[in-house]
Amino acid sequence: MKYHCFSAGNSVSCLMINKYLFNQKGVSTMKYREINSEFYCGVDVHSKRSYICVLDNTGKKYLNRSMVNNFQDFKEVLYPFLPNVVVGCESTYSYYWLADGCHEHRIPFYLGHALYMKAISANKQKNDKLDARTIAELLRTNFFPEVYPYPREMRPTRDLLRRRHRLVRIRAEAYSHIQYETHNIKRFPRHQNYASYCRVVRPQQMSNGKVTGRKNMNMGNPYLKWAFNSIIISAQQSSELINRYYQKLESRYGRSNARARIAHKFNTAIYYMLKNSQPFDEKRFVP
């Protein structure tokens, strides 16, 4: 193994180049960007807030703070170090605002491979402050595993395709679970029995006319419960009629109760589809 160490706060963080970063011939499987600058800004990006650390080329810390994700505020914080500063962060779903702002204002920006960055920096502790310092150190020491920052104008189409891919997989898995977990619909005399087995109804226990509890909630098939709770995702995408119906239920009963109601409705519909060998009819499904 090869090591490269740097100081991180009050502890020493060790860059460990292990078997994940080198092949059997000892050749690096990842390209590290050589960056020469006077200042290095590491940003630990989250959905609403980010942590910033600025180091000089000797490793001296000049800035260490948290802030809201707003590029105008970020630029004002970084102003004393401009134009001799580079910015880097991990590749996450929240980095777009930072990459676009840096590109627009001609601030050098580098996007890091999240998995390789975790493999390199073997910090015993982990927090936002230390993560930002680590990113800045990786930039400074030329161990920053750079990846391609996808162009802004192409991101909406790519993100749409990724979301569509996920929805298609969910739909396929849900349909497969319903088909194979149910197997023979004739083993359920009534649709109420099938709903109970699929866990889309709540068992109610009563005594002397009063509800005494809701035990045995986990009795039934958990895979069918997941399938019927997931089927609404694909139904909303494929049917505007069902989507409007679901939105109406959600506005009236809330999200949790709306999903439970429509899952039970799908369960009843599929029971009779399988029993009578009939296709799905959305006009009969929506009252």
PyMOL commands that set and color helices and strands:
alter all, ss='L'
color gray80, all
select helices_A, chain A and resi 71-81+96-104+114-120+128-140+152-182+185-187+191-197+222-238+240-253+255-276+282-285
alter helices_A, ss='H'
color red, helices_A
select strands_A, chain A and resi 2-8+11-17+32-33+39-45+49-56+61-68+85-90+109-112+144-147+205-207+210-213
alter strands_A, ss='S'
color yellow, strands_A
deselect
rebuild
show_as cartoon
